[in-house]
Amino acid sequence: MRLKSNFVTQDVGDTQVMVSTGSTDFNGMVRSNKTAAFIINCLKNDTTRDEIISRMLEKYDASEEVISNDVDKVLESLRKIGAIEE
């Protein structure tokens, strides 16, 4: 899976902003905290849910259960706006 090419991101301070630049049903802006931004950045290349979780386990001091739940929530939100290519 990966982030669709018509979604672009920009870091603004401690927040990442994502917008759609092409024809999508989503016409808004997504503001992400550092954790969600990390997941979105992973999606800029082909990846899997398990690879994202593995990378997060290396970076963050949190349990696999907590990280898995965070990844699932972010992926579900991105799916709802049509930002992920599966």
VMD Tcl script that draws the C-alpha trace (Angstrom):
set ca {
  {0.00 0.00 0.00}
  {1.06 3.58 -0.46}
  {-0.12 7.16 -0.25}
  {-1.84 8.20 -3.47}
  {0.26 10.55 -5.56}
  {-2.39 13.28 -5.55}
  {-1.99 13.72 -1.77}
  {0.94 15.92 -0.77}
  {2.34 16.78 2.64}
  {4.16 19.72 4.13}
  {5.69 19.95 7.58}
  {4.73 23.10 9.47}
  {6.44 23.22 12.85}
  {5.45 20.11 14.79}
  {2.49 19.42 12.52}
  {2.29 17.80 9.13}
  {-0.38 19.09 6.75}
  {-1.74 16.93 3.92}
  {-3.98 18.08 1.07}
  {-5.31 16.54 -2.11}
  {-4.06 18.14 -5.30}
  {-6.03 16.07 -7.77}
  {-9.50 14.87 -8.42}
  {-10.68 13.12 -5.28}
  {-13.82 13.16 -3.21}
  {-11.78 14.66 -0.37}
  {-11.66 18.46 -0.39}
  {-10.10 19.20 2.96}
  {-6.85 19.34 4.83}
  {-5.45 16.78 7.26}
  {-3.29 17.96 10.17}
  {-1.20 15.19 11.69}
  {0.75 14.87 14.91}
  {4.25 13.35 14.84}
  {3.01 9.78 15.11}
  {0.50 10.09 12.27}
  {3.09 11.99 10.20}
  {5.56 9.14 10.69}
  {2.97 6.67 9.37}
  {2.10 8.91 6.42}
  {5.80 9.31 5.59}
  {6.15 5.51 5.57}
  {3.30 5.41 3.06}
  {5.21 7.59 0.61}
  {6.84 4.33 -0.52}
  {5.24 0.93 -1.01}
  {4.91 -0.65 2.41}
  {2.75 -2.91 4.53}
  {1.02 -2.46 7.86}
  {3.54 -4.84 9.46}
  {6.51 -2.90 8.04}
  {5.12 0.36 9.45}
  {4.63 -1.25 12.86}
  {8.17 -2.64 12.78}
  {9.64 0.77 11.93}
  {7.61 2.41 14.69}
  {8.77 -0.18 17.24}
  {12.36 0.79 16.38}
  {11.66 4.51 16.80}
  {9.15 4.78 19.65}
  {9.17 3.46 23.20}
  {5.71 1.90 23.16}
  {4.25 -1.58 23.19}
  {3.43 -3.39 19.98}
  {-0.24 -3.34 20.99}
  {-0.29 0.45 21.36}
  {1.59 0.97 18.10}
  {-0.62 -1.49 16.21}
  {-3.74 0.32 17.41}
  {-2.29 3.70 16.39}
  {-1.32 2.41 12.94}
  {-4.77 0.88 12.42}
  {-6.52 4.13 13.41}
  {-4.40 6.25 11.06}
  {-4.74 3.79 8.17}
  {-8.52 3.67 8.64}
  {-8.73 7.48 8.62}
  {-6.63 7.64 5.45}
  {-8.77 4.98 3.79}
  {-11.93 6.94 4.60}
  {-10.64 9.96 2.67}
  {-9.32 7.83 -0.20}
  {-5.66 8.64 0.41}
  {-4.28 5.08 0.27}
  {-3.60 2.97 -2.80}
  {-3.91 -0.69 -1.79}
}
mol new
graphics top color blue
foreach p $ca { graphics top sphere $p radius 0.5 }
foreach p [lrange $ca 0 end-1] q [lrange $ca 1 end] { graphics top cylinder $p $q radius 0.2 }
display resetview
